[in-house]
């Protein structure tokens, strides 16, 4: 994956303009970037199934780094909507993806994923550990039926904000309530990140 120089300059703008620069920089930790790269590479492997530009919704979009990396991938993209419940993320994510926002291909919004309704070809939830099972079931109920669903969670129980970790990959599969077509584990020094790709 090669990152466009203009995107890197917008990343720097987002960091400089952030009211909490350290929190924004957390988006670029090694584990964060590698898990996002892992997600994109697994999706790229399914590209033979994808014949037209995709509408993508990312839940737990945070500061918009995953979206920016996806725009730099081989995935054909019509539009990405980045959804996060934290209002501080919206401006940062729009700055991170300013090039694509100006092209009408990106938008960051503040919303609770549990009640979000939409149309999308690919639905990504990278924050499964941040919501309860009840919230997750409500969220999944609103996911468009024919969408490809990508889910990520982990076994990092030590953070208070992680309210629904999975102890292992099989546990995550049982939590997911989707028809899984691919599953995998990404190991980091502190925890394992789990990923599923499938359909409702």
C-alpha positions as CSV (number, residue, x, y, z in Angstrom):
1,X,0.0,0.0,0.0
2,X,1.4,3.4,-1.0
3,X,0.0,6.5,0.8
4,X,-0.6,9.6,-1.3
5,X,1.7,12.5,-0.1
6,X,-1.3,14.8,-0.1
7,X,-3.0,12.5,2.4
8,X,0.0,12.6,4.7
9,X,-0.1,16.4,4.6
10,X,-3.8,16.4,5.6
11,X,-3.0,13.9,8.4
12,X,-0.5,16.4,9.8
13,X,-3.1,19.2,9.5
14,X,-5.5,17.0,11.5
15,X,-2.9,16.4,14.2
16,X,-1.9,20.1,14.4
17,X,-5.5,21.3,14.6
18,X,-6.6,18.7,17.1
19,X,-7.5,19.9,20.6
20,X,-6.0,16.7,22.0
21,X,-3.0,15.9,19.8
22,X,-1.9,12.9,21.8
23,X,-5.3,11.3,21.4
24,X,-5.2,11.9,17.7
25,X,-1.7,10.5,17.5
26,X,-3.0,7.3,19.1
27,X,-4.6,6.6,15.7
28,X,-1.1,6.0,14.3
29,X,0.1,3.6,16.9
30,X,1.7,0.5,15.3
31,X,-1.0,-1.8,16.4
32,X,-3.7,0.5,15.0
33,X,-2.1,0.9,11.6
34,X,-1.2,-2.8,11.2
35,X,-4.7,-4.0,12.2
36,X,-6.2,-1.6,9.6
37,X,-3.7,-2.7,6.9
38,X,-4.7,-6.3,7.8
39,X,-8.4,-5.5,7.3
40,X,-7.8,-3.8,4.0
41,X,-5.6,-6.7,2.7
42,X,-8.3,-9.2,3.5
43,X,-10.9,-7.2,1.7
44,X,-8.7,-6.7,-1.3
45,X,-8.5,-10.5,-1.5
46,X,-12.3,-10.5,-2.2
47,X,-12.0,-8.0,-5.0
48,X,-12.8,-10.5,-7.8
49,X,-16.3,-10.4,-6.3
50,X,-16.5,-6.6,-6.5
51,X,-17.4,-5.3,-9.9
52,X,-18.4,-1.7,-9.1
53,X,-17.4,1.1,-6.7
54,X,-18.5,0.4,-3.2
55,X,-20.5,2.5,-0.7
56,X,-18.7,1.8,2.6
57,X,-19.8,2.7,6.2
58,X,-17.2,2.4,9.0
59,X,-18.6,2.3,12.5
60,X,-16.1,3.3,15.2
61,X,-14.4,5.3,12.5
62,X,-12.6,7.4,15.1
63,X,-10.2,9.9,13.5
64,X,-10.7,8.6,9.9
65,X,-7.4,6.8,9.4
66,X,-8.9,3.6,8.2
67,X,-11.0,5.5,5.6
68,X,-7.9,7.3,4.4
69,X,-5.9,4.1,4.1
70,X,-8.8,2.5,2.2
71,X,-8.7,5.3,-0.3
72,X,-5.1,4.4,-0.9
73,X,-5.9,0.7,-1.5
74,X,-7.0,-1.2,-4.6
75,X,-10.6,-1.3,-3.4
76,X,-12.9,0.5,-5.8
77,X,-14.7,3.1,-3.6
78,X,-17.7,5.3,-4.4
79,X,-18.1,6.8,-1.0
80,X,-17.1,6.2,2.7
81,X,-19.1,7.4,5.7
82,X,-17.2,7.3,8.9
83,X,-19.5,7.1,12.0
84,X,-18.4,7.7,15.5
85,X,-20.3,8.6,18.7
86,X,-17.5,10.9,19.9
87,X,-18.2,14.4,18.5
88,X,-14.5,15.4,18.7
89,X,-13.8,12.8,15.9
90,X,-15.9,14.4,13.2
91,X,-13.7,17.4,12.4
92,X,-10.5,15.5,12.7
93,X,-11.7,12.7,10.4
94,X,-12.9,15.2,7.8
95,X,-9.5,16.9,7.9
96,X,-7.7,13.5,7.6
97,X,-9.8,12.8,4.5
98,X,-10.0,16.4,3.2
99,X,-9.0,15.4,-0.3
100,X,-11.9,12.9,-0.6
101,X,-14.3,15.1,1.3
102,X,-13.8,17.8,-1.4
103,X,-14.4,15.2,-4.1
104,X,-17.7,14.2,-2.4
105,X,-16.4,10.8,-1.6
106,X,-16.1,11.0,2.2
107,X,-18.1,12.3,5.1
108,X,-17.6,11.9,8.9
109,X,-20.6,12.1,11.1
110,X,-21.4,11.9,14.8
111,X,-23.9,9.3,15.6
112,X,-24.7,6.3,17.8
113,X,-24.1,3.2,15.7
114,X,-27.0,1.3,17.4
115,X,-29.7,3.5,15.8
116,X,-27.9,4.2,12.5
117,X,-29.8,3.2,9.3
118,X,-28.4,3.4,5.9
119,X,-27.5,1.8,2.5
120,X,-24.1,0.3,2.0
121,X,-22.2,-2.4,0.1
122,X,-19.6,-2.9,2.9
123,X,-20.2,-2.3,6.6
124,X,-17.2,-2.2,8.9
125,X,-17.4,-2.3,12.7
126,X,-14.0,-1.9,14.3
127,X,-15.4,-1.2,17.8
128,X,-17.2,-4.4,18.7
129,X,-15.5,-4.4,22.1
130,X,-16.9,-0.9,22.9
131,X,-20.6,-1.9,22.8
132,X,-22.7,-4.3,24.8
133,X,-24.2,-7.4,23.2
134,X,-27.6,-5.7,23.3
135,X,-26.3,-2.7,21.5
136,X,-24.5,-4.9,19.0
137,X,-27.7,-6.9,18.2
138,X,-29.6,-3.6,17.7
139,X,-26.8,-2.3,15.4
140,X,-26.7,-5.6,13.4
141,X,-30.5,-5.4,12.9
142,X,-30.0,-2.1,11.0
143,X,-27.2,-3.4,8.7
144,X,-28.4,-3.7,5.1
145,X,-29.2,-7.4,4.4
146,X,-26.9,-7.8,1.3
147,X,-23.9,-5.9,2.7
148,X,-20.5,-7.5,3.3
149,X,-19.9,-7.2,7.1
150,X,-16.4,-6.8,8.6
151,X,-16.1,-7.1,12.3
152,X,-13.1,-6.5,14.6
153,X,-12.7,-7.1,18.3
154,X,-10.0,-8.2,20.7
155,X,-9.2,-9.9,24.0
156,X,-7.8,-6.8,25.7
157,X,-9.9,-6.8,28.9
158,X,-7.8,-4.3,30.8
159,X,-9.5,-1.2,29.4
160,X,-12.6,0.0,31.2
161,X,-14.1,1.1,27.9
162,X,-13.8,-2.4,26.5
163,X,-17.2,-3.7,27.7
164,X,-17.5,-6.7,25.3
165,X,-14.2,-8.3,24.5
166,X,-13.9,-11.9,23.3
167,X,-11.7,-14.4,25.0
168,X,-10.8,-16.1,21.7
169,X,-11.8,-16.2,18.0
170,X,-14.5,-18.8,18.6
171,X,-16.0,-16.6,21.3
172,X,-16.1,-13.7,18.9
173,X,-17.8,-15.8,16.2
174,X,-20.5,-16.8,18.7
175,X,-21.0,-13.2,19.7
176,X,-21.3,-12.0,16.0
177,X,-24.5,-13.6,14.8
178,X,-23.4,-13.5,11.2
179,X,-22.6,-16.1,8.5
180,X,-18.8,-16.1,8.6
181,X,-17.0,-16.6,5.4
182,X,-13.5,-15.6,6.7
183,X,-12.0,-15.4,10.2
184,X,-8.6,-14.6,11.5
185,X,-6.4,-13.5,14.4
186,X,-3.8,-10.7,14.3
187,X,-1.3,-11.0,17.2
188,X,0.2,-8.0,19.0
189,X,2.5,-7.9,22.0
190,X,-0.4,-7.0,24.4
191,X,-3.5,-8.7,22.9
192,X,-5.0,-10.5,19.9
193,X,-7.2,-8.8,17.5
194,X,-10.0,-10.9,15.9
195,X,-11.6,-10.2,12.5
196,X,-14.6,-11.7,10.8
197,X,-16.0,-11.2,7.3
198,X,-19.4,-12.4,6.3
199,X,-23.1,-11.6,5.9
200,X,-26.0,-11.2,8.3
